[in-house]
Amino acid sequence: MDWNDYYGLASVPVIIGVVGVFRGLLKMPAEWAPLLAVICGVGWNLLVSPLLHSDLYPSALLGVIAGLAAAGLFDVVKKGITTFRG
């Protein structure tokens, strides 16, 4: 694993925040959040790839992984909070 991969995966909290802002501003249904997370992950990693001198295809693939990780992390935290609150 290269250091560029760590930078790409570090975008997961950023993606969660961006998706939360878009959902609040645009009044999006929750079903569209995973797709928006993947789009944000790919977009973020493609924007950062020239700064890290990495290729576009691996950066886009890492963006898909980061977006899916952000969507999964959001769902796990949401279910944990609802379970804890009863």
Number of C-alpha atoms within 10 A of each C-alpha: 5 6 8 17 16 11 15 23 19 12 19 24 16 16 25 23 15 16 25 17 12 13 16 11 9 8 9 13 9 9 8 11 20 20 15 21 29 23 18 24 32 23 16 20 27 22 14 17 19 12 8 14 9 15 11 16 11 14 25 22 15 22 28 21 19 27 30 21 21 27 21 15 15 20 13 11 11 12 12 12 11 9 9 8 7 6
